[in-house]
Amino acid sequence: MRERERERERERERERERERERERESEREREREREREREREREREREREGEAKIERERGRGKDRERERERERERERERERERERERERERERETNRRVKNNSVEGPWEKRKRVGERDREREREREREGEAKIERERGRGKDREREREREREREREREREREREREREREKERPTEGERERERERERERERERERAREREREREREREREREGETKIERERGREREREREREREREREREREFERVRERERELERERERERERERERERERERERERERERERERKNGKTQEHT
């Protein structure tokens, strides 16, 4: 009987070794598949890199155009500032002439003020017109940018469609590959069936072993349960001990707090004593002063 048991054990070991070999073969197949997937991903990455390079070039061109527009706007602003400075200079010159000449009459003053107001009004109109022009330019720029973005999106969609088509093309197997795949699938199915049969045999073997071991296992199970119960009791005892330690800590903390309160009370008492001492000292000084008087 022992010899038959050893033989069954050796057979089970050989079966486990064959199972491990099949698992290693499956792992090698999965690794080859992962390598093919990585190669496809590298190909897609190279294509994306080319697309990104083109997109960056387009973006740099747009950035340069926007920078040139901003520079033109800054130049227009500088020109307006120079014009305002010239206006201020003319006004200062007018004021100097008025001051250096004879006393300005009411008519001259009204004329000068009216001319200055008209010039300011013209300046406001120029600024409003420039602002409207800038808004129109920005609106046209935004519209052009939206159109370019729509065109880029259409191009990206076309590229995605080409990518999907390339993927479909790569994934289409040839007839020979399909036949080999079907054969591999049939072989895998036969292997799975053999594995199921081996598993059923092992299950029957385990059942026979369990029938002989059930009584021992039940006793072992009861012993394990008793041990777990003892462990739970020890855990509860440790928890109670920990709680007692925490309670002692809290009691010590309360005692320390009471001691601190007593110390604060003693300090207040000392302060009151010092205050009484100062009061007595003031009274002594007042008594001496009255005697001297």
Wavefront OBJ file of the C-alpha trace (Angstrom):
o trace
v 0.000 0.000 0.000
v 2.795 2.399 0.839
v 4.458 1.580 -2.482
v 1.258 2.376 -4.379
v 0.962 5.638 -2.439
v 4.527 6.596 -3.338
v 3.860 5.752 -6.976
v 0.747 7.927 -6.989
v 2.767 10.730 -5.417
v 5.465 10.420 -8.094
v 2.778 10.476 -10.782
v 1.249 13.584 -9.253
v 4.679 15.203 -9.179
v 5.253 14.399 -12.853
v 1.832 15.814 -13.633
v 2.621 18.993 -11.740
v 5.886 19.289 -13.657
v 4.058 18.930 -16.979
v 1.574 21.537 -15.792
v 4.393 23.903 -14.919
v 5.960 23.336 -18.350
v 2.676 24.157 -20.062
v 2.417 27.261 -17.928
v 5.930 28.313 -18.921
v 5.065 27.781 -22.581
v 1.937 29.893 -22.169
v 4.027 32.577 -20.489
v 6.508 32.557 -23.388
v 3.610 32.921 -25.821
v 2.216 35.827 -23.817
v 5.674 37.418 -23.787
v 5.915 37.134 -27.575
v 2.483 38.741 -27.851
v 3.553 41.559 -25.530
v 6.673 42.091 -27.639
v 4.548 42.369 -30.784
v 2.307 44.859 -28.966
v 5.329 46.892 -27.885
v 6.562 46.974 -31.470
v 3.157 48.228 -32.645
v 3.231 50.842 -29.886
v 6.708 51.989 -30.951
v 5.434 52.335 -34.510
v 2.470 54.411 -33.329
v 4.828 56.494 -31.178
v 7.044 57.241 -34.167
v 3.997 58.326 -36.150
v 2.733 60.469 -33.268
v 6.192 62.025 -32.933
v 6.135 63.033 -36.589
v 2.656 64.529 -36.160
v 3.735 66.345 -32.984
v 6.739 67.822 -34.777
v 4.510 69.192 -37.544
v 2.079 70.542 -34.922
v 4.902 72.235 -33.013
v 6.086 73.933 -36.192
v 2.567 75.219 -36.821
v 2.308 76.390 -33.213
v 5.621 78.238 -33.426
v 4.439 79.984 -36.585
v 1.262 81.114 -34.815
v 3.274 82.245 -31.800
v 5.546 84.321 -34.007
v 2.550 85.919 -35.739
v 0.912 86.738 -32.392
v 4.189 88.199 -31.124
v 4.477 90.397 -34.215
v 0.888 91.574 -33.691
v 1.610 92.376 -30.050
v 4.731 94.285 -31.097
v 2.703 96.307 -33.608
v 0.154 97.037 -30.879
v 2.924 98.160 -28.529
v 4.316 100.409 -31.257
v 0.874 101.963 -31.804
v 0.586 102.509 -28.055
v 4.016 104.151 -27.973
v 2.960 106.402 -30.864
v -0.201 107.400 -28.997
v 1.896 108.123 -25.909
v 4.255 110.288 -27.970
v 1.239 112.131 -29.386
v -0.118 112.716 -25.897
v 3.307 113.978 -24.825
v 3.394 116.374 -27.772
v -0.071 117.583 -26.788
v 1.059 118.172 -23.228
v 4.124 119.988 -24.537
v 1.955 122.213 -26.741
v -0.263 122.973 -23.779
v 2.731 123.831 -21.616
v 4.104 126.038 -24.383
v 0.759 127.792 -24.689
v 0.673 128.343 -20.958
v 4.198 129.744 -21.024
v 3.331 132.121 -23.829
v 0.221 133.263 -22.027
v 2.184 133.803 -18.863
v 4.957 135.720 -20.612
v 2.612 137.925 -22.624
v 0.252 140.546 -21.373
v -2.750 139.632 -19.274
v -4.938 137.153 -21.119
v -8.347 138.504 -21.962
v -11.604 136.592 -21.647
v -11.877 135.981 -25.365
v -8.291 134.646 -25.653
v -8.838 132.436 -22.636
v -12.084 131.031 -24.072
v -10.378 130.438 -27.400
v -7.445 128.668 -25.794
v -9.655 126.535 -23.556
v -11.958 125.680 -26.469
v -9.012 124.693 -28.641
v -7.646 122.520 -25.867
v -11.056 120.872 -25.351
v -11.414 120.219 -29.055
v -7.966 118.661 -29.164
v -8.804 116.439 -26.240
v -12.040 115.413 -27.923
v -10.116 114.543 -31.100
v -7.671 112.504 -29.005
v -10.547 110.595 -27.393
v -12.038 109.930 -30.822
v -8.694 108.666 -32.099
v -8.352 106.386 -29.082
v -11.914 105.078 -29.522
v -11.319 104.483 -33.215
v -8.064 102.685 -32.484
v -9.802 100.544 -29.866
v -12.561 99.613 -32.343
v -9.918 98.776 -34.918
v -8.067 96.592 -32.450
v -11.289 94.781 -31.551
v -12.031 94.180 -35.228
v -8.507 92.858 -35.747
v -8.774 90.586 -32.746
v -12.163 89.323 -33.918
v -10.740 88.481 -37.333
v -7.734 86.844 -35.699
v -9.997 84.778 -33.477
v -12.082 83.687 -36.443
v -8.965 82.740 -38.419
v -7.644 80.855 -35.380
v -10.948 78.984 -35.006
v -10.862 78.048 -38.674
v -7.269 76.841 -38.367
v -8.229 74.819 -35.267
v -11.147 73.242 -37.135
v -8.801 72.346 -39.975
v -6.292 70.846 -37.536
v -9.080 68.824 -35.919
v -10.184 67.536 -39.322
v -6.567 66.604 -40.078
v -6.228 64.831 -36.735
v -9.449 62.924 -37.412
v -8.160 61.888 -40.835
v -4.895 60.770 -39.216
v -6.774 58.798 -36.570
v -8.791 57.110 -39.291
v -5.569 56.233 -41.147
v -4.146 54.884 -37.882
v -7.233 52.754 -37.314
v -6.982 51.443 -40.852
v -3.292 50.575 -40.358
v -4.201 48.776 -37.123
v -6.946 46.834 -38.850
v -4.524 45.965 -41.630
v -1.938 44.722 -39.157
v -4.505 42.679 -37.287
v -5.887 40.957 -40.379
v -4.268 37.511 -40.347
v -3.474 35.545 -43.453
v -5.264 32.288 -44.223
v -2.292 30.238 -43.087
v -2.108 32.144 -39.845
v -5.826 31.651 -39.285
v -5.476 27.908 -39.837
v -2.515 27.692 -37.493
v -4.452 29.682 -34.908
v -7.431 27.333 -35.229
v -5.120 24.351 -34.787
v -3.529 25.930 -31.739
v -6.987 26.608 -30.336
v -8.000 22.976 -30.864
v -4.807 21.855 -29.172
v -5.442 24.203 -26.284
v -8.972 22.823 -25.954
v -7.664 19.244 -25.902
v -5.115 20.303 -23.306
v -7.807 21.929 -21.218
v -9.872 18.751 -21.404
v -6.892 16.661 -20.284
v -6.303 19.157 -17.464
v -9.947 18.871 -16.418
v -9.675 15.091 -16.421
v -6.522 15.233 -14.328
v -8.267 17.627 -11.959
v -11.209 15.237 -11.633
v -8.796 12.402 -10.886
v -7.032 14.484 -8.278
v -10.398 15.394 -6.794
v -11.333 11.722 -6.543
v -7.978 11.048 -4.903
v -8.479 13.874 -2.477
v -11.951 12.586 -1.708
v -10.532 9.191 -0.815
v -7.896 10.859 1.326
v -10.476 13.093 2.952
v -12.604 10.110 3.857
v -9.673 8.710 5.813
v -8.657 12.058 7.253
v -12.047 13.519 8.099
v -12.065 12.391 11.694
v -8.520 13.611 12.326
v -9.269 16.872 10.543
v -12.382 17.477 12.594
v -10.387 17.019 15.768
v -7.675 19.303 14.465
v -10.326 21.841 13.516
v -11.794 21.775 16.991
v -8.315 22.218 18.454
v -7.631 25.136 16.124
v -10.918 26.722 17.135
v -10.061 26.309 20.803
v -6.653 27.873 20.133
v -8.265 30.772 18.306
v -10.627 31.279 21.226
v -7.700 31.288 23.648
v -5.934 33.799 21.409
v -9.027 36.004 21.332
v -9.188 35.838 25.123
v -5.530 36.802 25.374
v -6.206 39.672 22.975
v -9.124 40.846 25.097
v -6.916 40.649 28.190
v -4.236 42.687 26.459
v -6.864 45.241 25.481
v -8.136 45.436 29.058
v -4.574 45.869 30.318
v -3.974 48.565 27.757
v -7.171 50.298 28.850
v -6.065 50.123 32.489
v -2.729 51.678 31.531
v -4.553 54.440 29.639
v -6.786 55.043 32.640
v -3.769 55.303 34.921
v -2.223 57.764 32.459
v -5.383 59.842 32.443
v -5.506 59.772 36.243
v -1.885 60.893 36.439
v -2.644 63.674 33.984
v -5.614 64.783 36.081
v -3.409 64.707 39.190
v -0.778 66.785 37.431
v -3.470 69.234 36.384
v -4.714 69.484 39.972
v -1.130 70.052 41.124
v -0.698 72.784 38.550
v -3.945 74.362 39.735
v -2.735 74.239 43.348
v 0.541 75.803 42.259
v -1.340 78.568 40.479
v -3.428 79.108 43.625
v -0.269 79.315 45.751
v 1.158 81.788 43.281
v -1.984 83.894 43.507
v -1.756 83.730 47.323
v 1.868 84.847 47.211
v 0.859 87.674 44.912
v -1.870 88.736 47.355
v 0.669 88.559 50.189
v 3.071 90.737 48.249
v 0.235 93.172 47.578
v -0.602 93.303 51.290
v 3.071 93.840 52.049
v 3.207 96.725 49.600
v 0.048 98.149 51.167
v 1.587 97.970 54.656
v 4.732 99.604 53.328
v 2.706 102.450 51.853
v 0.867 102.867 55.147
v 4.142 103.031 57.076
v 5.447 105.652 54.697
v 2.244 107.655 55.018
v 2.492 107.464 58.842
v 6.037 108.733 58.827
v 5.074 111.565 56.532
v 2.230 112.615 58.841
v 4.519 112.537 61.910
v 7.045 114.711 60.186
v 4.332 117.144 59.208
l 1 2 3 4 5 6 7 8 9 10 11 12 13 14 15 16 17 18 19 20 21 22 23 24 25 26 27 28 29 30 31 32 33 34 35 36 37 38 39 40 41 42 43 44 45 46 47 48 49 50 51 52 53 54 55 56 57 58 59 60 61 62 63 64 65 66 67 68 69 70 71 72 73 74 75 76 77 78 79 80 81 82 83 84 85 86 87 88 89 90 91 92 93 94 95 96 97 98 99 100 101 102 103 104 105 106 107 108 109 110 111 112 113 114 115 116 117 118 119 120 121 122 123 124 125 126 127 128 129 130 131 132 133 134 135 136 137 138 139 140 141 142 143 144 145 146 147 148 149 150 151 152 153 154 155 156 157 158 159 160 161 162 163 164 165 166 167 168 169 170 171 172 173 174 175 176 177 178 179 180 181 182 183 184 185 186 187 188 189 190 191 192 193 194 195 196 197 198 199 200 201 202 203 204 205 206 207 208 209 210 211 212 213 214 215 216 217 218 219 220 221 222 223 224 225 226 227 228 229 230 231 232 233 234 235 236 237 238 239 240 241 242 243 244 245 246 247 248 249 250 251 252 253 254 255 256 257 258 259 260 261 262 263 264 265 266 267 268 269 270 271 272 273 274 275 276 277 278 279 280 281 282 283 284 285 286 287 288 289 290 291 292 293
